[in-house]
Amino acid sequence: MQPGILNDLQTATEEAVLASSLLGGGLPREAEDHLALAGLNYHHDAVAEKHLHDAQLLAPGHAAVLIGLYRFYFYKGRLAEALEIARLCLVKAARGNGLPPAWQDVGPADGEFGRFDKMLPRFFLFSLKGYAYLQMRLGALDEGRRAVMKLLELDPSDKIGAGVLLGVLERMGREDD
């Protein structure tokens, strides 16, 4: 087999493994059970959060666990904690996509951001969008704007919907008609 083809196969295999992990692949059964129990106990904050942390202990850094934690904190209004998880998601997404570790250093040519059918670049974009939104909600408007502008640079057709966040930023301080 030619080296180029072998590298392409290896890259495709690595992408498939990470994409599978986003959908729960590679998640230990016990961790999956804890995620399910967290969902069933959502209305009992302490119980649900304990299950999420137990899942995290069993599968540290697994995308399914990070997404579960993010959603829990976000929907419970615990935005500072959701932001910390968004940061972890950004690191994981950057690593999984072979991107620079700092989102500010990512450029359009670094990934297939225009292909919405590609799960790994989409995970990066959605993580950055969550990060931008949370920065805005927590009052870090300049940081939120920088993240929104990066989203629009990476996804100029705005499949991810960053333009909505930019619109919110631009309307801030104006009186409603």
N, C-alpha and C positions, 0 to 999 in steps of 0.2 A: 504494500500500500504506500502511496506517496505521502511524504511528510505533511503537505498542505491538507490533504484529505484527512489524515490522522488527527491533525490539530482541529479541523472543523468538527470531526466526530467527537473529540474530547470536549470541545466548547459546547456543542449541542447537548452532550450528556450532562455536563455541569449545569447548564441552563435548565434542563428537564428536572434535575434533582432539586434545584432551588425552587423552581416553579411548583413542583410537587409539594415542597414543604410549605409553600404559601397556602396550598389547599388542604394542609393537614398531613401530607405524606411524611413518613419518617417520624411521626409523633408517637411516642410510646403510648400504649393503650391506657395506662394509668393516668397519664397527663390528659389524654382525650376525655377520660371519664371525669376528671376534675373540671375541665372546661364545660362539659355538659352539665355537671352539678352546679357550677357557677351560674350558668344560664337559668337553670331551674330555680335557683335561690336568689335571683337578681334582686328581689324585693327585700331580702335580708342582707343588708350591706356587708356586715362582718363575715357572715357565712360565705357569701359569694366571693368576697375578696380573699378569704382564706383559701378557697378552692383555686382561685387564679394564682395565688402565690405558690400553692402546692404544685400546680401544673408547671410553673416557672422553675421550681426546684428540680422537677423531673426532666424538663426540656428547656434548659436555659437558652434564651436567644432564639427559640423557634418562632417563626413568623406567626403561626396560628395563636400562640400564647401571647405574643406582643400585641397582636390585633385585639385579642380578647381583653387584655388589660387596658389598652387604649380606649376601646369602646366603653368599658365599665367606667373608667374615670371620666371620660367625656360626658356620657349621659347622666352621670351622677353630679355633674357640675364641678368636678374636681379638676379644674383646667390646668393648674400647675403640674399636677401629677400626670395628666394626659400629655402635657408638653414634654415631660421627661421621657415618656414612652415614645412619643413622636421622634424625639432625638435618637433613641435606640433604633427605631425603625429606619431612620435615615442612614445610620451607620450600616445596618444590615443590608439595606437596599443598595447602598453604594458598593459595599463589598461584593454582593451577589452579582452586580452588574459590571464589576471591574472598573468602577468609577473612582475619581479622586475622593479621598475621605471627607473633605470639606465640600459641602454642597455648592458653596460659592465658586469653587474651582471647576465645576462640571460645565461642559460646553455641549452645544447641540450635536457635534460630531462624535461625542463620547458614547452615545447610545442610540437605540432606535426609538426615540421618544415620540416620533410622529406616527408610529405603528401602534395603534391602540390594541391590536390583537396580541402584542407582546407583553406577557404578564410581568416580567421582571422590570422593564423600564416603567411600566405603569405603576408598579408598587413604589418605585422611587418617586414618581410624580405625585401620587396620592399621599405619600409620607410627607413630601415637601409642602403640599397643599394644607395638610393638617397642621404642620408646623407653622405655616404662614398665618392660618386662621387663628390658631391659639395665641400666637404672638400678638396679633391684633386685639383679640379679646382681653388679653392680659395687659394691654396698654403699651406694648412695645411696637408702636406703629411703624417706626423706621425699619426695624428688623422685619416686620411683617411685609412691608412694601418691598424690601430687597428680595425676600423669598418669592413674592408674587411676580416681581419682574423677572426673576430667574425662571420661574415656571413658564412665563410667556416667551422667554427666549428659547427654552427647550421645546416648547409646544406652541409654536406660533399660530397654529390653527385652533388653539384653545379647546381641544377635546376634553381637557381636564376641568375646565370651567374657572380658571384663575381670573378671567376677566370680571366675573361677578365680584370677587374680592377687591380687585382694583377699583371697580365702580363704587364699592362701599367706602374705600379709602378716599376717593375723590369727592364723594358727597359729604364726608364728615365735616361738621362745622357749618354747613349750609342750612338754612331754614327750609323746612318742607313747604311745598306749595299747597 
